[in-house]
Amino acid sequence: MVRAVDGVDLHIDRGETLGVVGESGCGKTVTARSVLKLIDMPPGRFEDGQILWQGRDLIPLSMEEMDKIRAKEIAIIFQEPMTSLNPVYTVGDQIAEVIELHQKLSRKQAIAGAAEMLRLVNIPNPQRRVHDYPHQFSGGMRQRVMIAMALSCQPKLLIADEPTTALDVTIQAQILELMQEMKERFGMAIMLITHAMGVVAETCQRVTVMYAGKVVEEAPVEALFGDPRHPYTQGLIRSIPRVDRSAEKKQRLEAIAGTVPNLLDPPPGCRFAARCKFAMDVCTQAVPPLKEVGPGHFVRCVL
């Protein structure tokens, strides 16, 4: 058994953007899919804990009950839009399906609603493009279609799983700006999953840092970048290229030595200890608790 997500505690306030960061394989996507019960069961299962949505635990709910919450109250944008959109249906049909299901509109009204959503996400000629297929859109436009689909029922929470992956920098900025506009328009909260610390600094109010299935640090975004406390977070921030350094002061980017532990057989104690230059004997004996070191700033480290 692999505990892909092990004792992760998150909370998101109304109208807030929470960034969830960490390297590939740390449990970010499994956390996101777990919120909507989109993990394959079996073999996956919820071993323990709760997923509380406005005071209601989602874990005991049936798939039929979850279908009433998905898209309508909590929506998700998946990582790769080309594989998330069905290639044999028009984008209008795929958006309209969500609108028909949750808003009980006719097919004609749902298609009109889909065209309106395409207009909101700045896709030109929405009345015509609503009849196009996914392969007729660029990568950035497909991601806009995914955002339109996710927002078609005006959810209270949007989970965005690396929404700018594989997009060039200009399109990334446009997508992030669009998500911010939609957040303000609909008054929703966003859980933004990414490995790009620059994106977090630009868009989030709070940040959760994950490593090997656990939360190692959580803080307001200013505190995390201004005073990172966990050695893993410090390593992530030091690995970001700096454009404000002069050509005369060239420096190699700092890499975090070692590899992520195997979650089939996780090491005792702190899971980052084998890669940490501050590690002590106590670090390998027990998992450090998550301690508050400042207002809203929590760290899982004995130091």
C-alpha positions as CSV (number, residue, x, y, z in Angstrom):
1,M,0.0,0.0,0.0
2,V,1.2,3.5,-0.9
3,R,0.0,6.4,1.1
4,A,0.1,8.9,-1.7
5,V,-1.5,11.6,0.5
6,D,-0.6,11.1,4.2
7,G,-2.2,13.3,6.8
8,V,-2.7,16.4,4.6
9,D,-4.7,19.1,6.2
10,L,-5.9,22.0,4.0
11,H,-8.5,24.7,4.3
12,I,-9.6,27.3,1.8
13,D,-11.6,30.4,2.6
14,R,-14.3,31.9,0.4
15,G,-12.8,34.1,-2.3
16,E,-9.2,33.0,-1.5
17,T,-6.6,31.5,-3.8
18,L,-4.6,28.8,-2.1
19,G,-1.4,27.6,-3.9
20,V,-0.3,24.0,-3.5
21,V,3.3,23.5,-4.5
22,G,5.9,20.7,-4.6
23,E,7.8,18.6,-7.1
24,S,6.2,15.9,-9.3
25,G,5.0,12.9,-7.3
26,C,4.5,14.8,-4.0
27,G,0.7,14.2,-3.9
28,K,-0.7,17.4,-5.3
29,T,-2.9,15.9,-8.0
30,V,-4.0,13.0,-5.8
31,T,-5.1,15.6,-3.2
32,A,-7.0,17.5,-5.8
33,R,-8.7,14.4,-7.2
34,S,-9.5,13.2,-3.7
35,V,-11.6,16.3,-2.9
36,L,-14.0,15.3,-5.7
37,K,-13.6,11.6,-5.2
38,L,-12.1,11.1,-8.6
39,I,-9.5,8.5,-7.6
40,D,-10.0,4.9,-8.9
41,M,-11.6,2.9,-6.2
42,P,-10.4,0.1,-6.1
43,P,-7.4,0.0,-5.9
44,G,-7.4,3.5,-4.3
45,R,-9.3,4.2,-1.1
46,F,-9.8,6.7,1.7
47,E,-8.0,5.1,4.7
48,D,-8.8,7.9,7.2
49,G,-9.8,11.5,7.6
50,Q,-12.6,13.8,6.2
51,I,-13.2,16.0,3.2
52,L,-15.4,18.7,4.6
53,W,-17.3,20.9,2.1
54,Q,-19.2,23.6,3.9
55,G,-19.5,21.4,7.0
56,R,-20.5,18.2,5.1
57,D,-18.2,15.2,4.9
58,L,-18.0,14.1,1.2
59,I,-16.4,10.7,1.8
60,P,-19.5,8.8,2.8
61,L,-21.5,10.2,-0.2
62,S,-22.4,8.0,-3.1
63,M,-21.3,8.7,-6.7
64,E,-24.8,9.9,-7.5
65,E,-24.7,12.4,-4.6
66,M,-21.2,13.5,-5.7
67,D,-22.4,14.2,-9.2
68,K,-24.7,16.9,-7.8
69,I,-21.6,18.6,-6.2
70,R,-19.1,18.2,-9.1
71,A,-19.1,21.1,-11.5
72,K,-22.1,22.8,-9.7
73,E,-20.3,23.5,-6.4
74,I,-16.7,22.3,-6.9
75,A,-15.2,22.3,-10.4
76,I,-11.8,21.1,-11.6
77,I,-9.5,22.0,-14.5
78,F,-7.3,19.1,-15.3
79,Q,-3.6,19.2,-16.2
80,E,-3.7,18.4,-19.9
81,P,-6.6,19.9,-21.9
82,M,-6.1,17.8,-25.0
83,T,-6.6,14.6,-23.1
84,S,-9.4,16.0,-20.9
85,L,-11.6,17.0,-23.9
86,N,-13.4,14.3,-25.9
87,P,-12.1,14.5,-29.5
88,V,-15.3,13.2,-31.1
89,Y,-17.6,15.9,-29.6
90,T,-17.7,19.6,-30.3
91,V,-16.6,21.8,-27.4
92,G,-20.1,23.3,-27.3
93,D,-21.6,19.8,-26.8
94,Q,-19.1,19.2,-23.9
95,I,-19.8,22.4,-22.1
96,A,-23.6,22.2,-22.8
97,E,-23.7,18.7,-21.2
98,V,-22.6,20.3,-17.9
99,I,-25.1,23.1,-18.2
100,E,-28.0,20.7,-19.1
101,L,-27.2,18.4,-16.1
102,H,-27.0,21.1,-13.4
103,Q,-29.2,23.9,-14.7
104,K,-32.0,21.8,-16.2
105,L,-32.1,23.8,-19.5
106,S,-33.1,22.7,-23.0
107,R,-30.4,21.6,-25.4
108,K,-30.8,24.8,-27.4
109,Q,-30.5,27.0,-24.2
110,A,-27.4,25.0,-23.1
111,I,-25.6,25.5,-26.4
112,A,-26.4,29.2,-26.2
113,G,-25.0,29.1,-22.6
114,A,-21.9,27.3,-23.9
115,A,-21.3,30.1,-26.5
116,E,-21.7,32.7,-23.8
117,M,-19.1,31.0,-21.6
118,L,-16.7,30.9,-24.6
119,R,-17.3,34.6,-25.0
120,L,-16.5,35.2,-21.3
121,V,-13.1,33.4,-21.6
122,N,-12.3,35.6,-24.6
123,I,-12.5,33.0,-27.4
124,P,-13.2,35.0,-30.7
125,N,-16.4,34.2,-32.7
126,P,-18.0,32.1,-29.9
127,Q,-21.2,31.5,-31.8
128,R,-19.2,29.7,-34.5
129,R,-16.4,28.2,-32.4
130,V,-19.0,26.5,-30.2
131,H,-19.5,24.0,-33.1
132,D,-15.7,23.3,-33.5
133,Y,-13.8,20.2,-32.2
134,P,-10.9,20.2,-29.7
135,H,-8.3,19.6,-32.4
136,Q,-9.3,22.9,-34.1
137,F,-8.2,24.9,-31.1
138,S,-4.6,25.8,-30.0
139,G,-3.3,24.7,-26.6
140,G,-4.1,28.0,-25.0
141,M,-7.6,28.1,-26.5
142,R,-8.2,24.5,-25.3
143,Q,-7.3,25.5,-21.8
144,R,-9.8,28.4,-22.1
145,V,-12.4,25.9,-23.1
146,M,-11.6,23.9,-20.0
147,I,-12.0,27.0,-17.9
148,A,-15.3,27.8,-19.6
149,M,-16.6,24.3,-18.9
150,A,-15.4,24.4,-15.2
151,L,-17.1,27.8,-14.7
152,S,-20.3,27.1,-16.6
153,C,-22.3,26.5,-13.4
154,Q,-20.5,29.2,-11.4
155,P,-19.0,26.9,-8.8
156,K,-17.9,28.1,-5.3
157,L,-14.5,26.4,-5.5
158,L,-12.3,25.9,-8.6
159,I,-9.5,23.3,-8.4
160,A,-6.9,24.1,-11.1
161,D,-4.4,21.3,-11.5
162,E,-1.3,22.9,-13.2
163,P,-3.5,24.9,-15.6
164,T,-0.6,26.4,-17.5
165,T,1.5,23.3,-18.1
166,A,2.9,23.0,-21.6
167,L,1.8,26.6,-22.5
168,D,4.3,29.3,-23.4
169,V,5.0,32.1,-21.0
170,T,2.7,34.7,-22.8
171,I,-0.2,32.3,-22.8
172,Q,0.4,31.3,-19.2
173,A,0.1,34.9,-18.2
174,Q,-3.2,35.2,-20.1
175,I,-4.7,32.1,-18.5
176,L,-3.7,33.2,-15.0
177,E,-5.1,36.7,-15.6
178,L,-8.3,35.1,-17.0
179,M,-8.7,32.9,-13.9
180,Q,-8.3,35.9,-11.7
181,E,-11.0,37.8,-13.6
182,M,-13.4,34.9,-13.3
183,K,-12.6,34.5,-9.6
184,E,-13.6,38.1,-9.0
185,R,-16.6,37.9,-11.3
186,F,-18.1,34.8,-9.6
187,G,-16.7,35.3,-6.1
188,M,-15.2,31.8,-5.9
189,A,-12.2,30.3,-4.2
190,I,-9.4,28.7,-6.1
191,M,-7.1,25.8,-5.2
192,L,-4.1,26.3,-7.6
193,I,-1.8,23.3,-7.9
194,T,1.5,24.1,-9.5
195,H,5.3,23.6,-9.2
196,A,6.0,27.1,-10.4
197,M,6.8,29.3,-7.5
198,G,6.6,32.5,-9.6
199,V,3.0,31.7,-10.4
200,V,2.3,31.3,-6.7
201,A,3.9,34.6,-5.9
202,E,1.8,36.4,-8.5
203,T,-1.7,34.8,-7.8
204,C,-2.0,33.3,-4.3
205,Q,-2.8,34.6,-0.9
206,R,-1.7,31.5,1.0
207,V,0.7,28.6,0.1
208,T,0.9,25.0,1.1
209,V,4.2,23.2,0.3
210,M,4.0,19.4,0.0
211,Y,6.8,16.9,0.0
212,A,6.4,13.1,-0.3
213,G,2.7,13.1,0.5
214,K,2.9,15.4,3.5
215,V,2.5,19.1,4.1
216,V,5.9,20.5,5.2
217,E,5.0,24.3,5.3
218,E,2.0,26.5,5.1
219,A,2.0,30.3,5.2
220,P,0.7,33.5,3.8
221,V,2.4,34.1,0.4
222,E,4.5,37.1,1.7
223,A,5.7,35.1,4.7
224,L,6.6,32.1,2.6
225,F,8.8,34.1,0.2
226,G,10.1,36.5,2.7
227,D,10.9,34.0,5.5
228,P,10.8,30.4,4.3
229,R,11.4,28.1,7.3
230,H,11.5,24.5,6.0
231,P,14.8,23.5,4.3
232,Y,12.8,22.1,1.4
233,T,10.9,25.4,0.9
234,Q,14.2,27.3,1.1
235,G,15.7,25.0,-1.6
236,L,12.7,25.5,-3.9
237,I,13.0,29.3,-3.6
238,R,16.8,29.3,-4.1
239,S,16.3,27.2,-7.3
240,I,14.2,30.0,-9.0
241,P,16.2,31.8,-11.7
242,R,16.7,35.5,-10.9
243,V,16.4,38.1,-13.6
244,D,17.6,41.0,-11.4
245,R,21.1,39.6,-11.2
246,S,23.7,41.4,-13.3
247,A,25.7,39.6,-15.9
248,E,28.9,40.0,-13.8
249,K,27.4,38.1,-10.9
250,K,26.6,34.8,-12.6
251,Q,25.7,32.1,-10.2
252,R,24.6,28.5,-10.7
253,L,21.1,27.7,-9.6
254,E,21.1,25.7,-6.4
255,A,19.8,22.1,-6.7
256,I,18.4,20.0,-3.9
257,A,20.7,16.9,-3.7
258,G,19.3,13.4,-3.6
259,T,16.0,11.9,-4.6
260,V,12.4,11.7,-3.3
261,P,11.9,8.7,-0.9
262,N,10.1,5.6,-2.2
263,L,6.5,5.9,-0.7
264,L,6.2,2.1,-0.8
265,D,8.7,2.1,2.1
266,P,8.9,5.6,3.5
267,P,11.8,6.4,5.8
268,P,11.1,6.9,9.5
269,G,11.0,10.4,10.8
270,C,11.1,13.4,8.5
271,R,10.9,12.4,4.9
272,F,13.2,15.1,3.8
273,A,16.0,14.2,6.2
274,A,18.1,12.3,3.7
275,R,18.3,15.4,1.5
276,C,18.6,18.0,4.2
277,K,21.9,19.7,5.0
278,F,20.6,20.5,8.5
279,A,19.5,16.9,9.4
280,M,20.2,15.6,12.9
281,D,19.7,12.2,14.5
282,V,16.3,13.3,15.9
283,C,15.1,14.0,12.4
284,T,15.1,10.2,11.5
285,Q,13.4,9.1,14.7
286,A,9.9,10.7,14.6
287,V,7.8,12.7,12.1
288,P,8.0,16.3,13.3
289,P,4.6,17.9,14.1
290,L,3.3,20.9,12.1
291,K,4.1,23.9,14.4
292,E,3.0,27.5,14.2
293,V,6.0,29.8,14.0
294,G,4.2,33.0,13.0
295,P,0.6,34.2,12.3
296,G,-0.8,31.5,10.0
297,H,2.7,30.2,9.3
298,F,3.2,26.4,10.0
299,V,6.3,24.3,9.6
300,R,7.0,20.6,9.9
301,C,10.7,20.8,11.1
302,V,12.5,20.3,14.4
303,L,14.5,23.5,13.7
